Every structure is written in C-alpha cells, then in structure tokens.
Amino acid sequence: MKVLFFLSVFFLALISFGQSSQFEVQLVIASEQIHCGEEVMTPCFQAKKVTDPHWIMTIEAIENFEFEPGYEYLLDLRVEHISNGELAPNVKYTVLTIVEKTAVD
C-alpha cells in the first residue's frame, strides 16, 4: 500500500511540475503482437522481464524498433514518463539496443 501511495504522489508531482522522468529497463518482447483496445483494434506488444514466466505488460509502440513476427526480442529500452497535461502520464519506449533476436517455432 505504501508503494502505491508513493507512486501516486510521484506521478502527481511529475504532472504538476511538467517534468519528465526516464529510466532504462531490459524487456523480452513476444513473437506475436496482440490487439489492445476494444473499439479500435490497435496492435500491441506483449512484454515481460527476463525473470518473469508470464507476459505482464502491453506496449502500444516502441520507437526505433522494427518488429518481425515469429521472433522474440530481448531489448534494452529507455522508458520515459512524460506529462501531457492529463491525469495519466504518457509513457514512451525507445530501443537502445537489440540484445537478442530469437526465432520462435
């Protein structure tokens, strides 16, 4: 509960001051895209940390990334939380390095 409170305060502070925050993360991207959104069938990426057994994230777009179906990717990403004047911050993902590209049967 304390973590949720801290994250809420952190994001509200970012929105209030119009600042952006960024960090780097390594994620695995699934070999096939899924549709996210109910009315508009937007293709999204499924992502997870290397140590996670299940796909836990859905990402709409990754800058500097050319996805090829049938391949699973291990990517070093920069994640930026950018205030857009709305309650929820925008999140921008940018590829720093493609660590691995593995064919999936």
C-alpha positions as CSV (number, residue, x, y, z in Angstrom):
1,M,0.0,0.0,0.0
2,K,2.9,2.4,0.8
3,V,4.4,1.7,-2.7
4,L,1.1,2.5,-4.4
5,F,0.9,5.8,-2.4
6,F,4.5,6.7,-3.3
7,L,3.9,6.0,-7.0
8,S,0.7,8.1,-7.0
9,V,2.5,11.0,-5.3
10,F,5.4,10.6,-7.7
11,F,3.2,10.8,-10.8
12,L,1.2,13.7,-9.5
13,A,4.4,15.6,-8.9
14,L,5.6,14.9,-12.4
15,I,2.3,16.1,-13.8
16,S,2.2,19.2,-11.6
17,F,5.7,20.4,-12.4
18,G,5.6,19.4,-16.1
19,Q,8.8,17.4,-15.8
20,S,9.7,14.1,-17.4
21,S,11.3,11.1,-15.8
22,Q,13.2,8.3,-17.5
23,F,14.9,5.1,-16.7
24,E,16.3,2.1,-18.6
25,V,15.0,-1.5,-18.5
26,Q,15.6,-4.8,-20.3
27,L,12.4,-6.5,-21.5
28,V,11.5,-9.5,-23.6
29,I,9.1,-8.8,-26.5
30,A,6.8,-11.7,-27.6
31,S,7.0,-13.1,-31.1
32,E,3.4,-12.1,-32.0
33,Q,1.5,-8.9,-31.4
34,I,-1.9,-8.8,-29.8
35,H,-4.8,-6.4,-30.2
36,C,-5.3,-3.9,-27.4
37,G,-8.2,-1.6,-27.2
38,E,-11.8,-2.8,-27.6
39,E,-13.2,-0.4,-30.2
40,V,-10.0,0.2,-32.2
41,M,-8.0,-3.0,-32.8
42,T,-4.6,-1.5,-32.2
43,P,-1.7,-3.9,-32.4
44,C,0.4,-4.0,-29.2
45,F,3.5,-5.8,-28.0
46,Q,3.5,-8.2,-25.1
47,A,6.4,-7.7,-22.8
48,K,8.0,-9.2,-19.7
49,K,11.1,-9.0,-17.6
50,V,13.6,-11.8,-18.3
51,T,12.9,-13.5,-15.0
52,D,9.1,-13.4,-15.3
53,P,7.4,-16.5,-16.7
54,H,4.3,-14.6,-17.8
55,W,3.7,-11.7,-20.2
56,I,2.9,-8.8,-17.8
57,M,2.9,-5.7,-20.0
58,T,1.2,-4.4,-23.1
59,I,3.0,-1.7,-25.0
60,E,1.4,0.1,-28.0
61,A,4.6,1.5,-29.6
62,I,8.4,1.2,-29.3
63,E,10.4,3.9,-31.0
64,N,13.3,2.7,-33.2
65,F,12.0,-0.9,-33.3
66,E,11.1,-2.8,-36.5
67,F,9.1,-5.8,-35.3
68,E,9.3,-9.0,-37.3
69,P,6.6,-11.6,-36.4
70,G,8.0,-15.0,-35.4
71,Y,10.9,-13.6,-33.5
72,E,11.2,-13.0,-29.7
73,Y,13.3,-10.0,-28.8
74,L,15.4,-9.0,-25.8
75,L,15.6,-5.2,-25.8
76,D,17.4,-2.6,-23.7
77,L,14.8,0.2,-23.6
78,R,14.6,3.7,-22.3
79,V,11.2,4.4,-20.6
80,E,10.1,8.0,-20.3
81,H,7.1,9.2,-18.3
82,I,6.1,12.5,-20.0
83,S,3.5,14.8,-18.6
84,N,0.8,15.5,-21.2
85,G,-1.5,17.7,-19.1
86,E,-3.9,14.8,-18.4
87,L,-4.2,12.8,-15.2
88,A,-2.3,9.8,-16.6
89,P,1.2,10.4,-17.9
90,N,2.3,9.3,-21.4
91,V,4.9,6.6,-21.5
92,K,7.4,6.5,-24.3
93,Y,9.5,3.4,-25.0
94,T,12.7,3.7,-27.1
95,V,15.0,0.9,-28.2
96,L,18.6,1.5,-27.0
97,T,19.9,-1.9,-28.0
98,I,18.5,-5.2,-29.5
99,V,20.4,-7.6,-27.3
100,E,18.9,-10.8,-28.9
101,K,16.5,-11.8,-31.7
102,T,15.4,-15.4,-31.5
103,A,13.2,-17.3,-33.9
104,V,10.2,-18.9,-32.2
105,D,8.6,-22.0,-33.7
